């Protein structure tokens, strides 16, 4: 079973890449050697218990999401009433309409801002980070490793030190409450560079060497050979960056000061502390705000797994 | 996420280039190939401008009286901000809260994640299901997690109070507990949310670490009659330890810098009981407009984190050497 890339950075550690996946798969015994002794009864009970425990844990992680939707589609009385039930008496889809019609919450505008920011940030980061990752993985500078470690260190710089000076810099550029101010400072993502570098280290050099023999430089080799053959890592990193951008909160809160520049997260957070808050409206808003994430998650997960299986370039 | 620089950095050049002979080859080997720098520049410039720049600028700001709304020019005031910080009891309260929060959340995340990862590692059939479910909270925005948990903790509409009432632990006519507003409940309640939100990611990283341990070793140990605990301490833990140390250190940093979750849950209340250092710095900078002071706070926070982490990592390394 192959681990899929998003959830496991170590998967990007250079695999034994010179061997095609097919050969690797053939060398691996498909069935585990039968070392296990006949299963004893207590062991079987233990296994069943473990499964139950897992299911309970999984439920624990899903219940809050269920509650979000349940309360989002309930009446106010259904949420706070004493006759609260786990399943609501009826679903009130008109809550959705109410949310988008409510002029006190700029939900439509906020959704659009978040979408524009997340898409542009993802595209920009993929471009910058993949080039940097390729440069760090492939080209033998005398200091390539040191540059790489410097990149890693920036992962550790906490936002506590950078958010005030970044704000002062952005405001001196006059970028407060603008898309530029919300996007540009977030374009450098050390983690994305790290993932790309690890993946490119495992990319078969034979392909690039062939391109060099054909007279392509680094630049064109990168665009014509490397990028088309490494789509899975672009999908995986793209998903991570998109989700991170959509979810980011502190920076949009600080920079998006005008209502018109609010992202979904800022709008929601403001919503929670509004004087008079309709609970059902708050919860339906929260549910709506995670829909794009679910879409990205579902669409790209399939893409990622399929891509990961092809990454050995077998055929 | 687990970052394994030592392994990643030590990857040998698989090409096995012969020693360079012609001048052109030698130049290339020395990294003087121009197009190579061309590839790296798009990343080097942003790292300088977006990461190192603000860091240096922040260090400079900490020694000034920069403010949001100014009537006079910003002046260099030396160590004044840091001297003020020394006697700012609100700051130190917030610092203590931050430490309690990060230690508890990091420990809780690790303990639960380790248990879950061990479970998942053994149960092949359900692993995909649990992994997908565990990843869902990972992808959730902090704000939404905060909203969800406000609902769980809500005094009237909260699932927690309702469940406690139904179980008979809380009297129907009694005053309901307002978990996020009670002076003694708020921080523990927030810590539970922190653990819940961060645990899945830790689980996934630990699971990856577990899978890098050779299963043959464990099976051999089992054949030799080693019990569950012995197998864990002798085989599993040594293989897992580097990953565990790395993720614990990273979690600690992230948790100490946590902002959005608690901002949505409590805004630092009640009475500052959950005012994490980042919330404090945020208020100082954007409520009171004290940029210089907030920058000084950031520097102190980073210095303390750096010292704590160095001590932690050194202790771990010493343990390893012994």
Interface residues (C-beta under 8 A of the other chain):
Chain A: X1 X3 X6 X7 X8 X9 X10 X11 X13 X14 X17 X18 X32 X35 X36 X47 X50 X51 X53 X54 X55 X57 X58 X61 X62 X64 X65 X67 X68 X71 X79 X80 X84 X127 X128 X129 X131 X132 X133 X134 X135 X136 X139 X140 X141 X142 X143 X144 X145 X147 X148 X149 X150 X151 X152 X154 X155 X156 X157 X158 X159 X160 X161 X162 X163 X164 X165 X166 X167 X168 X169 X184 X185 X186 X187 X188 X190 X191 X193 X194 X197 X198 X201 X205 X217 X218 X219 X222 X243 X246 X247 X249 X250 X254 X264 X265 X268 X269 X272 X273 X279 X282 X283 X286 X289 X290 X293 X297
Chain B: X1 X2 X3 X4 X5 X7 X8 X9 X11 X13 X14 X15 X28 X29 X30 X31 X33 X35 X36 X38 X39 X40 X42 X43 X44 X46 X47 X49 X50 X51 X52 X53 X54 X55 X57 X58 X59 X61 X66 X116 X119 X120 X122 X123 X124 X125 X126 X129 X130 X131 X133 X134 X135 X136 X137 X138 X139 X140 X141 X142 X143 X144 X145 X146 X147 X148 X149 X150 X151 X152 X156 X157 X159 X162 X196 X200 X204 X205 X207 X208 X209 X211 X212 X215 X219 X223 X243 X253 X256 X257 X259 X260 X263 X264 X267 X277 X278 X281 X282 X285 X286 X291 X294 X295 X297 X298 X299 X301 X302 X305
